[in-house]
Amino acid sequence: MAEQNTGWQSLDEEDLPELQRFIEANPEYWRIVMRREPPAHAAREIFEDRPPAQWPWKRTWVVALRDASGAMTAVAGVIEDLFAPGIWHVGLFITAGRLHGTGASGEAYASLERWIRASGARWVRLGVVIGNARAERFWEKMGFGEVKRRYDIEVEGRVCDLRVMAKPLERGRLEDYFASVERDRPG
């Protein structure tokens, strides 16, 4: 594992069993978003997830944050330079359920954002399932604003409506963001 400068560690193939155990111990994401329990191959799916072939991107990351004992406390799936250089996408962010309501999720995201920014990101974007009120509130609290809604999007076999959200990591205007990610322009 390669240590990130904020405590996040990049995961590799040998970490898949531990990632699967973390997912099974923290199934809330699958229950809320997918309306089912996490599958036995969820870790492999996260590790192998890639954007559609027609979308430009540089690299995908699956990273974990650990506590002092070495146990995973959060995991994230991040895409570097999605659509344009400097645009990073958080495709997955899960904090251990035992830490919900403690402020740990916000701290974990803040450290992830510091790493993303230090790695050259100017903007970070994500999609949150409409109706996942807890996640919608969390991302708003983290400073994200809605840029577009997408309807009838398939997410692992389930059709969902998404709020596409973005956040500048340096001074930036939405018009600059839309110039880089035309597909997120409203309308």
Secondary structure, 3 states (H helix, E strand, C coil): CEECCCCCEECCHHHHHHHHHHHHHCCHHHHHHHCCCCCCCHHHHHHHCCCCCCCCCCEEEEEEEECCCCCEEEEEEEEECCCCCCEEEEEEEEECHHHCCCCHHHHHHHHHHHHHHHCCCCEEEEEEECCCHHHHHHHHHCCCEEEEEEEEEEECCEEEEEEEEEEECCCCCHHHHHHHCHHHCCC
